[in-house]
Amino acid sequence: MRYVTARWKEKQRDDAYRIYITDALMAISNNTMTFGGGSSISVRFADLIYRKQDTRTGDEVAADVIKRAGLTLAGRKDELT
């Protein structure tokens, strides 16, 4: 069990280091971009790797929530599918 715990802590430390370095590089590129013009990356490494991005529209999200909750809108059940 100690091995698993040690490996988990090592992975957490490595991930934190990667996120710190990529955030620092992003800050440097943003500062350079504002000074010299040009473009830079707008998405964080941590957001790309660790967060699931939802690309649905607001209507699609609302329809999904209503459908999962088992609700119906007055006479509009067919529009939610």
PETAPE-V670776 format. One line per field, one symbol per residue. phi: phi as a letter, one per 30 degrees, with the letter a starting at -180 (. if undefined). burial: + if it has 9 or more other ideal C-beta (glycine too) atoms within 8 Angstrom, else -. A space follows every 10 residues. Layout:
phi = ???
burial = ???
This chain:
phi = .ddddddddd dddddddddd dddddddddd dddddcijbb dccdeddddc cdcccddddd dddddddddi cbceibdddd c
burial = ---------- -------++- -++--+--++ -++------+ ---++++--- ---------- +-++-++--- --+------+ -
